């Protein structure tokens, strides 16, 4: 089968791209041909189809008025993306298109090109952009569903997009335009990596028979479990407000006898460093910044456990899967898709979101009971093998593709 794989980034930028390149490898290993469609970028990997990629657009870049207007129009409907993907379809004649992150830089214009050419459309919902103008249902560090039932104007009222009235207004227009034309109804199947996301799509009006739960996956054979550990645990991820790092720091006032290593950077690395120093936590917390490669692997392998204190609707975090793969338990907040991945009292522990006292209690429970660390770590690895491994994921994806032929 020939699959047109669509994502606006063709390099590893986050968990979504980690999944996409893993899926590409998995499908190719099973005899399928992958055709890529994306956006030009200096960081891109090589592609035979790069000539059909759209021009690079950086919405964070400072540009002139005319380019701003062109960028604004592109968010709603990209003529270039429509033309380029149409040409690519004519060239390769794919059997199915599998979309990932496409809004803004590629825009829903590609949905119309695919439908016109008679190509079945599968979309993996890595975020909530189809439902929420700022894609994450989070504003001012609070979970927000003010725009439910078509009340997208609340995005403008709350300045949900980068705290800007103008950018928020543009995203409001985008939502209303595609709601009016029912652009997302052109998608044949929506895959959600968490049941939480599936339920949220249905709650917001999408037909239940079009939403398929299929969890993310890892090739477990690429990860060696390590059940021994040193006297530290880790936070691994982006340093932003919705990740709950400040709640974690508050909890550390009640934790002794073990160190926390914070691995990550941007955008709040400096405020977090100031908080650690200002609250006298230097002896308990190490801010390691960005780590990668073998150094990161070693930090994860020697950790007692990891903590995921998210305060927004997580989908199915890859950082959690990776810890499960190496046999490490995770303490996670009870929000979004996290509770589906952590079986409290079996593979890890859960705490009430934003509750520093509860988080501290769970950290102390884990670090004071080595037998739990061993038990939960083994059970987490077993759960990954049973529910999040490559063969099961391939079977699920192939079944979806074949159902559309």
N, C-alpha and C positions, 0 to 999 in steps of 0.2 A: 504494500500500500504506500502511496506517495502522500506525505503529510506536510502541509504548509504551516510552519511553526512561526507564530507572530509574537514579537515582544519588542517594546521600544528600545530596550538596551540589549546589545549583543556582547556583553561582558558581565563579569560577576559584580553586581552592585549591591545585592542583598539576598535574602532568603529566596525570593521569587526566582532570581536567575540561577541560584544554586539548584533549585528544583528543575528549571527548564533545561539546563545543560545535562543534568542527570537523566531526565526523561529522554532527551535526544540520544544520549548514549545507550539507554536501555532499549529504545525503539530500533535503533540501528543494529544493535546486537541481535535483535530478533528479526532482521531481514527487511525492515521498512526503510524507505528513503525519506530523508528530511530536507525540506527546502526552507531556508530562513528568509524572513522579512522583518526589517528593523530600521533603525535610524543610524546614520553615519556618526562615528565617534572615534577619536584617536585611540581609545582603549579597546576598540572592538577586536574580537578574534577574527581570524580569516574566514571568509565565506565565498563560495562560488557565485553567490547571488548579490554581492555587495553593490553592484551597479544599479540594482533596483531599490536599494535602501533610500529613504527620504533624507533630506538635508537636516543637519543637526540643528536643534532648537534648544536653547538653554533659557528657561523662563526666569531664572534667577539673575541673568545677566542684565546689566544696565544698557539699554538701547534707545535709539531715537524714537520720535513720535510715530513715524510711518511704520517702522518695524514693529513697534508695540501694537499698532492696529492690525498689522498682518498676523502677528502672533495671536492676537485675540480672536481673529476670524478662524485661525488654524485650530484653536481649541475646540471650536464648535463643529467645523467641517474643513478637513484638509483636502484641497483639490490635488495637491501633489501626491498625497498618500493614496487617494482614490485612483489616480492615473498610474502610479508605479505598481500598485498591487494588481491592477487590471492587466498591465503588461506582463507581469510575472505569471499570473494565472494562465494567460494565453500561451506563454512559453512552456510551462512545466505541466499544466493540466493536472492539478492535485486532486486526490480523492476526497480529502477533508482538510479543513483549516482548523488549527488549534490555537486559539488566542489566549494571551496572558495579559500583561500590562500594555494597554494600547491607547488609553484616553490621553488627551492633550496633544502629545507629540505626533501620534498617528491619527487620532480622533475616530469617532464612530463612522466616519465616511467609509472606512474599509468594510464595514458591515454591508453597506449598500452595494459595493463592488462585488463582494463575495456572493451575495444573494442574487445579483443580476447574472452572474456567471454560473449559478446553480451549484455552488460549492457548499456542502453542509458545514455548519459552524459549531465548534465546541469552544467553550470559554472556561478557563479555570479562574475562579474569583480569589485572587490573592489578597484583595482588599475589598472595601465596601463602596467603591466609587459609583457603582450602579444605583446605590441607595442614598449616598451622602455626598454632598458637594465637595467636602474636604477629604473624603475617602476613608476616614477613620472613626467617625462618630465621637470625636473628642474635641473639646474647646475649653480653653482656660483651665486645663488640667481637670476637667470633669467629663464624664461620659455624657453625651448629648444626642438625643433623638428628637430634637425640636422640629426637624424638617419632615417628620413622618406624615403620611397622608398628603403628600404634595405641597407641604408648607416650606418650600425651599427658600423663600425670602428670609427665613430666620438665619440663614447663612450670612446674609448681608447684615442683618441686625447684630449678630454676634461677632462679626468680623472673623469668621471661621478660617479663612484662607490667608495665612501669614499676617494676621491682624490688620489686613488692608480692606477698606471699604470697596476700592476699585476692583481688586482681584476677587474679592468675595462676590461682588455684583456680576462679574463675568462668569463665574462658576454657577451662579444662580440662573443666569440666562441659558447657559449650557444645559443645566438640568431640565429646565422647562421646555427647551427646544426638543430635546431627545425624548422627553416624556410625551410631548404633544404628538411627535411623529412615531412614537413607539419604536424607537431605534433598537433598543435592547431586546425587543420581542423577535427580532430577526435571528437571534441566537437560538440554535436548536437544542443544545444541552449546556447547562451551566454546572460545572464541577465545583464543589466546595470541599476544601481539605479538612473542615471541621463540621460537625453536626450543628454547632452553634451558628455558623454562617448559613448553613442550609435553612435552619429555622428562621433566621433573620430575613433571608430573601423571601421566604414564603409569607412571613409576617408583613412584609412590605408590598405584597401583591403579586409576586411571581408565582406562576403555576407550579404546584408541587411536583407534577410529573416531568417537569423540565430540569429539576434540580437534583443532582446526583452527588451523594456524599462519597468521596474517594480520598482517603488520607494521604498526606505526603509520605515519602519513602526514603530510605537509605539502603545502599548495598551493604548489608551487615558484614559481608566478607572483607570489606575494606577497613573494618574497625576491630581492633583487638581489645577485649575487655581487660581492665586493670582494677582489681579489687583492693589492692593496697593503696595507702594514701599517706600524705604528710598532714601536718596540723594546720590546714587552712581550707577554706571553701571559697567559691568564686561567684562573682556576677560577671556574665559575659554578654555584651550587647551594646547597643547605641546608648549614649548618655543624653537622654531627652526626658522631659518631664513625665510623659506617660509611662515610662519604664519603671517608675517607683523607686529610683535610687535614693531620693531624699528620705523616703519612709524607711528604707533599708538602713541608712545611716542613723536615723533616730533609734531603730531597733538595736543597733550595735552598742548603745549605752548600757544595755542589759545583758550583753554577751561577753563572757570572759573566757580566757584559756584557749582561744582559737583566733586566727587572723582571717580577715576578709580581703581577698584580692579582687579589685575592680578592674576588669579588662574591657576597654572600649574608649571611644573618644567622641567628640563633637555631638551636640553643640554646647553641652553644659560641663565640659571637663574642668574649666577654670572655676565656675561657681561651686562645683563639687569639691575641688581641691581646697578652696577657701573654707567650705563647711567642715571638712575634715580637720583642718588646722584650727578653725575658730572654736570647735567643740571639743578639742583636745583628744581626737580619736586617732592620732598618728600611730600609736602603739598597736591599735587594733585593726586599722584599715590601711591597705596599701593601694594607691591609685597607680596602676601600671600603664595606663594609656593603651595605645594600639599594639597588638602583638599578632604575629602570623606564623605560618609554617610550622617547623619543628618545635620552635619555642612555645607556640600556643598549644600544640598537641601535648607537650610535656606538662604545661600548667594544668590542662584539663585532666590528664592522666593521673597526676599526683594529688588532685583535689579530693577532699573527703566527700563533698557533694557540691551542688550548685544551687543558687537561689534565683527565682524569676519573679520579682515583685511587681509585675506589670499592673498598671491602673487603667488601661484601655482594653478594647476588645481584641485581644490577640486571636489569630486564626489557628495556625498549627506551626509553632516556631521550630525552625531547624536547629537552633541552639539546644533546644530541649531534646530533640531526637538524637543529636550527636552525643549528649551526655548519657542517654539511655543506651546508645550503641557501645559505649566504653564501660558500661556497668556502673554508672554513677546515679545515685538517687537525686531527685530535684525537689526543692521546696518551692511551690508556686502559689500565686494568688488565685483566689477562687473567682475567676472572671474569664469571659470569652471561651475559647477552645481549650484553655489550659487544663481544666478539670477532666476533660475527656482523655488527656494524655497521661495525667498523673492519677493513679489509683491510690487515694489517701489510705495509709496504713498497709499498703502492699508494695508499691513501687516508689513511693515518696510521701510527701506531706503537703497539705494545703493550708492556707491561712486566709483570714478575712481581708479582702482588699483594703489597702490604706491603713490597716490596723498594725501599728508598729509593735504594740505589746504582744499581739498574737503571733506576729512574725518572730519576735525575739523568743517566744515560748517554743515555737517549732524548731528554731535553730538550736536552742539549748537541748531540746529533746533529742535531736539527731546527734549532736556532737557528744552528748553524755551517754549514748547507747551504741557502742560500736557494732553490736549484733544486729541492730536495725540497719546500719549503713551497709553491712554485708548482705543482709536479707533483701533489702530494697534494691540494692544494686544488681543482684542476680535476677530479681523479678523484673526489673526495668529492662534488662537485656533480653529476657525471655519474651516480654511484651513486644519489644521491637521486632524480634524475629517472627512473632506470630501475626502482628498487625501492621507493621510498617516496613516490611522487607520488599525487595524488588520483584520477586515472582508474582506475588499477590497484586501489586500495583499494575504490573504489565497486563495481567489478566483483566483487571478492571478497565483499563484504558482501551484495550483491544475490543472488549465487549461494547463499549460506548461507540467506538468508531464503526464497528460492524453494524450496529443498530441503525446507522444513518445511511447506509449504502442503498 
